Amino acid sequence: MSSVSSLFQRPLLIYDDKCYSCAKFAKMASALSRGWIRTAGHYYSQEAKEARGMIFPPGYDATQMFWLVNRDGAHGARSGILPLVKEIIVGIFKRGKAANIHAACEYDGASMSCYTPTNVFKRIAKTLSHGAKFPFPRD
């Protein structure tokens, strides 16, 4: 049986797939990493649900922030920014496959609650003010 750490040799970005701007963020991270960073939505991805079940303690609500999960552990929001940048740089040299990003609310030019400038600003502020880390045990 492989360790949890070995399942994330290629990083996984878990994002809010009910939010258009969050889906754009995940798509941009995957594109910048040339597909190295895998993506999965909190709500509509079985891969994200399984990963959360392996990583987080029972009762912990991981949907409150984005998570970058790599071989070192799960890094949420503010704690995930530097690991995300590192994985983007790694991805420039290693290539994965293109990401298929899903967003429950697609922006169609109309005013959408999850894409208003105020809500985008609130999400950015929350990302910068919150963070969490769940390190994996060393193999």
Phi, psi and omega in degrees: 000134181276154179284162178300321180302319182290338177289343183242036174300323171258123189295154178237125176259116179259122187232168178279103182275010171263003186236123182297313182293328177292321177295322176296320178300314180295319179296319180294317179298317179294317180295316179298328180273007180058036178087359180296319180276119176282154180232149177206135180277142180307318193261326188248005182248123177296324179300318179294318180297317179294318179297315179299322179296327179281328191265314191264149178293153179304138179087351180279128180268095182282353184282001182281351181202167174281156180229133168256118180250119176230189185295345179273335181149194179256129183239117184256139174049240183305321180291345181264353185294309180295316175299326178295314178299317179300315181291329175296317179296316177301318182295335177297328182264332176250146183241138174251204176254158184300143181275147174250100186267131179245134173230132182292327178244108177273140180284123182242020180094341178275164177289121179239137186302326183274359183236007178291149179305323180297314181290325176297315178299317179299319179294318178296315179298318179295320178299318182284339182261346180242151176193157178203158181216136175234092182288149174271147175295145179290138178287000000 
